[in-house]
């Protein structure tokens, strides 16, 4: 590669122009080459043939209106400076009781706010499967991985109806303010259930609908009653919960061994 050189130290204007060129190049990569963010793990999973019929997206599920997915241009909000003060993220992580060597899925990982923290908590022998449906989010995640020299995060480009997770392999699936946006909740919960180990759990965080003081749009909140209705219907049982976060429910769901998928379809 031929490196650009200046006959004399670059001016401030030249440096700014160079930075704009680099930024534009990165943007083009996001728009036209972000598919490269897909993990090679995807190639190892049982991905349905393209000819398979994709289930129709829902607008309403069990009486709840489904919210739209947050666009990748909103990614800076996920890593805002005051997020810890607003949501007590460190308190949530402390109550996950993570052990080194775990395999954890960050479902709807965005630009990696939690995925990168989880990667450090599980240690070099642990694995973080970072799933998102927007390749641009995975590009931003990879950039942050490179900046922090983190190697035990595997980005996965999920589908709206399939997260492409390995079966019977995951200890925790963490969903932080994501589930209410799933356009195919039944199918996604089926795939997530299949991916969990026998003692694996979904850790669900959702903004509390019951609390009008939580400054989030109503469509992006869920009540505990609604959460239980949807998860019990899909083969999960509540195993524990943590109720001391300022804005969010934190609920742990394991597989219900007495649930019969055939009779609940």
C-alpha positions in Angstrom: 0.0 0.0 0.0 1.3 3.5 -0.9 1.2 5.7 2.1 0.4 9.4 1.8 3.1 11.7 2.9 3.3 15.4 3.2 6.4 17.5 2.3 5.9 19.3 5.6 3.9 18.6 8.8 0.2 18.5 7.9 -2.0 21.4 8.7 -5.1 21.1 10.9 -7.2 21.4 7.7 -5.3 18.5 6.1 -5.7 16.3 9.1 -9.5 17.1 9.2 -9.8 16.2 5.5 -7.9 13.0 6.1 -10.2 12.1 9.0 -13.3 12.8 6.8 -11.9 10.5 4.1 -11.4 7.7 6.6 -14.9 8.2 8.0 -16.4 8.1 4.6 -14.5 4.9 3.8 -15.8 3.3 7.0 -19.4 4.4 6.2 -19.1 2.8 2.7 -17.9 -0.4 4.4 -20.9 -0.4 6.7 -23.3 0.1 3.8 -21.9 -2.2 1.3 -19.6 -4.7 3.1 -21.2 -5.1 6.5 -22.3 -8.6 5.6 -18.7 -9.6 6.4 -19.5 -9.0 10.0 -21.4 -12.3 10.0 -19.6 -14.9 12.1 -18.3 -18.0 10.6 -20.4 -19.7 13.3 -23.4 -19.0 11.1 -22.1 -21.4 8.5 -21.9 -24.1 11.1 -25.5 -23.8 12.2 -28.6 -25.4 10.8 -29.8 -22.3 8.8 -33.1 -22.9 7.0 -32.9 -23.1 3.2 -33.8 -19.8 1.5 -36.7 -21.6 -0.1 -38.3 -22.3 3.3 -41.3 -20.1 4.1 -40.5 -17.3 6.5 -43.2 -16.9 9.1 -45.2 -13.7 8.9 -44.2 -11.0 11.3 -46.6 -10.1 14.0 -47.9 -6.7 14.9 -49.8 -7.9 18.0 -48.8 -10.8 20.3 -51.1 -12.0 23.1 -52.6 -8.5 23.4 -49.3 -6.6 23.2 -48.4 -4.3 20.3 -44.8 -5.1 19.1 -42.4 -2.2 18.9 -40.1 -1.5 16.0 -36.4 -2.3 16.2 -34.2 0.5 17.2 -32.3 1.7 14.1 -28.5 1.4 14.2 -28.2 5.2 13.9 -29.4 5.3 17.5 -26.4 3.2 18.6 -24.6 6.1 20.5 -27.6 6.1 23.0 -26.6 2.6 24.0 -23.2 3.7 25.3 -24.3 7.1 26.7 -22.3 8.3 29.7 -25.2 8.5 32.1 -26.5 5.0 31.4 -25.0 3.6 34.6 -26.7 6.3 36.7 -30.0 5.7 35.0 -30.1 1.9 34.9 -27.5 0.8 37.4 -25.9 -1.5 34.8 -23.2 -2.7 37.1 -25.7 -3.8 39.7 -27.5 -5.8 37.0 -24.3 -7.5 35.9 -23.4 -8.3 39.6 -26.7 -10.1 39.9 -26.1 -12.3 36.9 -23.7 -14.4 39.0 -21.5 -15.1 36.0 -18.9 -17.8 36.2 -15.7 -18.0 34.2 -16.0 -20.2 31.2 -19.7 -19.6 30.6 -21.2 -19.3 27.1 -23.5 -16.3 27.1 -25.6 -14.9 24.3 -26.2 -11.2 24.2 -29.4 -11.1 22.1 -29.8 -7.8 20.3 -26.2 -6.9 21.2 -26.2 -3.6 19.3 -22.7 -2.0 19.5 -21.6 -4.2 22.3 -22.3 -2.2 25.5 -23.0 -5.4 27.5 -21.2 -8.0 25.2 -17.8 -6.5 25.8 -18.3 -6.3 29.6 -19.6 -9.9 29.6 -16.5 -11.0 27.6 -14.3 -9.9 30.4 -16.4 -11.5 33.1 -16.4 -15.0 31.5 -12.7 -14.9 31.0 -10.6 -16.2 28.0 -12.2 -19.6 28.3 -15.8 -18.2 28.0 -17.6 -17.3 24.9 -20.0 -14.4 24.1 -22.3 -14.9 21.2 -23.4 -11.4 20.1 -26.5 -11.5 18.0 -28.0 -8.6 16.1 -30.2 -8.4 13.0 -28.5 -5.2 11.8 -25.0 -5.7 10.2 -24.2 -2.1 10.9 -24.5 -2.8 14.6 -22.1 -5.7 14.3 -19.6 -3.5 12.4 -19.7 -1.1 15.3 -19.3 -4.0 17.7 -16.3 -5.3 15.9 -14.7 -1.8 15.9 -15.1 -1.7 19.7 -13.7 -5.2 20.0 -10.6 -4.2 18.1 -10.2 -1.1 20.2 -10.3 -3.1 23.4 -8.4 -6.1 22.1 -11.3 -8.5 23.0 -11.2 -11.8 21.2 -13.9 -14.0 22.9 -16.9 -12.3 21.3 -18.5 -14.0 18.3 -20.7 -11.6 16.3 -23.7 -13.4 14.7 -26.0 -11.8 12.1 -29.4 -13.1 13.2 -32.6 -13.2 11.2 -35.8 -11.6 12.5 -37.2 -15.2 13.0 -34.0 -17.1 13.8 -31.0 -16.1 16.0 -28.8 -18.8 14.5 -27.5 -20.1 17.8 -26.0 -23.5 18.4 -28.3 -26.0 20.1 -27.9 -27.1 23.7 -24.9 -24.8 24.2 -25.8 -21.6 26.0 -25.8 -20.9 29.7 -27.5 -17.5 29.6 -29.3 -15.6 26.9 -29.3 -11.9 28.0 -32.0 -9.7 26.5 -31.8 -6.1 27.6 -34.8 -4.1 26.4 -34.9 -6.2 23.2 -37.7 -8.8 23.6 -40.5 -6.3 23.1 -39.1 -5.6 19.6 -39.1 -9.2 18.4 -41.4 -9.4 15.3 -41.5 -13.2 15.7 -41.7 -13.8 19.4 -42.9 -17.4 19.3 -40.4 -18.6 16.8 -37.5 -16.8 18.4 -38.4 -18.2 21.8 -38.5 -21.6 20.3 -35.0 -21.3 18.9 -33.7 -19.7 22.1 -35.2 -22.5 24.1 -33.4 -25.1 21.9 -30.1 -23.3 22.2 -30.1 -23.4 26.0 -28.4 -26.1 28.0 -30.7 -28.0 30.3 -30.1 -25.6 33.1 -29.6 -22.6 30.9 -31.7 -19.5 31.4 -33.0 -16.4 29.6 -32.3 -13.3 31.6 -34.9 -10.7 30.5 -34.7 -7.0 31.2 -37.6 -4.8 30.2 -38.5 -1.3 31.2 -41.4 -1.4 33.7 -44.8 -0.6 32.3 -46.2 -0.5 35.8 -44.1 2.5 36.7 -45.2 5.8 35.0 -42.0 7.5 36.3 -39.8 5.4 33.9 -39.1 7.9 31.1 -39.5 5.5 28.2 -42.2 5.4 25.6 -45.1 3.1 26.6 -44.6 0.9 23.5 -41.1 0.1 24.7 -42.2 -1.0 28.2 -43.6 -4.4 29.4 -45.5 -5.3 32.5 -44.5 -8.3 34.6 -47.9 -9.8 34.0 -47.5 -9.6 30.2 -44.0 -11.1 30.4 -45.1 -14.1 32.4 -48.0 -14.7 30.0 -45.8 -14.8 27.0 -42.9 -16.8 28.5 -45.1 -19.4 30.2 -47.0 -19.9 26.9 -43.7 -20.7 25.2 -42.3 -23.3 27.6 -40.5 -21.2 30.2 -40.9 -20.9 34.0 -39.8 -18.0 36.2 -36.9 -19.2 38.4 -35.9 -15.9 40.1 -36.0 -12.2 39.7 -34.2 -9.1 40.9 -36.4 -6.1 41.7 -33.9 -3.4 42.7 -33.1 -1.8 39.4 -34.3 1.7 39.0 -36.1 1.3 35.6 -36.2 -2.3 34.6 -37.7 -5.7 35.5 -34.9 -8.4 35.7 -36.4 -11.8 35.4 -34.7 -15.3 35.0 -36.5 -17.9 33.0 -35.5 -21.6 32.7 -37.0 -24.4 30.6 -40.3 -25.8 31.9 -39.8 -29.6 31.8 -43.5 -30.2 32.0 -44.3 -28.0 29.0 -45.4 -29.8 25.8 -44.6 -27.9 22.6 -47.2 -29.9 20.6 -50.1 -29.1 22.9 -49.2 -25.4 23.0 -49.0 -24.8 19.3 
